Amino acid sequence: MSYNTKQREMLLTAIKKMRRSFSAQELHAQLNGEIGLTTVYRLVEKFAEEGVLIKTTRDNVSEYQYIEPCENEDHFYLKCNHCGEMRHVDCERVQGLTEHIAHEHGFELTNSHIVINGICAQCKKEKNEK
C-alpha cells in the first residue's frame, strides 16, 4: 500500500530533479531540513522497494537514483563511478537475458535492475584532456 503524503510527494519531486545518484543525507540537505532525516531514510528505502529508485552502494554508503519507468523487463543501467550519473539502456542484446539466466543457469533474479559500473564518455574525455 502506498501513502501519498505531502512529504512523500515533496521528496519524490526533489528526487526527480536530481540528475545523479545521491545519499539520503545529500537529499536531506537538498530539502533544507523541510523533511526530517529519519523520514528521508524511510521514504528512499520505500521508493527503492517499490522500484522508483535504484539503490547501490559506494564506499559503504547507500546511494539512490531515480529511474524512469520502463516497459521492457530486460534492461540495464550504466552508472559512472566518477560523476554518479546513471543512464537507462534498453537494448535488443539484453532482451531475454533474465529468462536465459533462469533457465540456463538456474538462477532467479530478485530484481530487474542490472547496474553496470564504469566511466561515462564525458568523464573519460575530461580525464584524457588533463
ABEGO torsion letter per residue (X at the ends): XBBBBAAAAAAAAAAAABABBBBAAAAAAAAGGABBAAAAAAAAAAAAAAGABBBBBBGGBBBBBBBBBBABABBBBBBBAAAGBBBBBBBAAABGAAAAAAAAAGBBBABABBBBBBBBAAAAAAAAAX
